[in-house]
Each structure stands twice: as structure tokens, then as C-alpha cells.
Amino acid sequence: MSDTAHYRFQSDQARRLARQVTDATVRQQLLEMAEEYGRYADLIEARSTEPAPAAAH
């Protein structure tokens, strides 16, 4: 599993758990974790699609 896929999976898991818990504080923390995991995945994805810097001669 790639790093991006791993973080997206974790994000999905946190969202699923948030839908199941009844405690509002825990739910909010899980949703925040899901957002953070999503941001990590986005950053990794963006870095992997950036063009390589030109070599200096």
C-alpha cells in the first residue's frame, strides 16, 4: 500500500468510526483526525506529481 493510499484509508476509517460513536467530543476528534490524514495524503500526492528540479550544470 502506498503512503497516499495508507493515509486515505486511515481518513476513511476515522470517518466511519465518527459516524458510529455517540460521544460528541470523540466524534469531533475523529473527524479532525480524518481531515489531517486527508491533508497528509494530499501533500504526498502533490509532491509525487511535482516536476523534478532541473539539474545545475
N, C-alpha and C positions, 0 to 999 in steps of 0.2 A: 504494500500500500504506500503510495507517495505521501509526502508530508501534507500536500494540499488536501488529498483525499482523507487523510487522518483527521485533520482539523475540521473539515466539513462534516465528517462522521461524528466527531465529538460535539460539534454545534447542534447537529440533528438530535443526538442523544439528549443533550441538555434541554432542548425544546420539548422533546417528548416527555421527559421527566417533569418539566414545569407544568405541562398540561395535567399531570396526574396528582401532583401534590395539592394539599388543601391549605397549607400554611403560606400566607401571602408573602412573608419575608423570604422564605426559601424559594418560592416561585420567582420572585424578583431577582434573587441571586443567580438562579439557574438561567434566567433569560439574559442577564448580564454576561454570564459565562458563555452562553451561546453566541452572543454578539462578539465577544472577544475572540473566540475561536474562529468565527467568520472573518474577522479582520486579519487574523494570522494567515488564514488560507488566502485571502485576497492579496496580502503583501507577498507571500511566497509566489503566488501565481504571477503577480506583476513583475517580480524580479526575474522570474524564469522566462518572461517574454520580452524583457528589455534587450535591445541590441548590445552586442559585446562592444566594449570600448575599442577604438582604433588603436593599433599598436604604434608606439612612437618610434621613429627611425632616427 
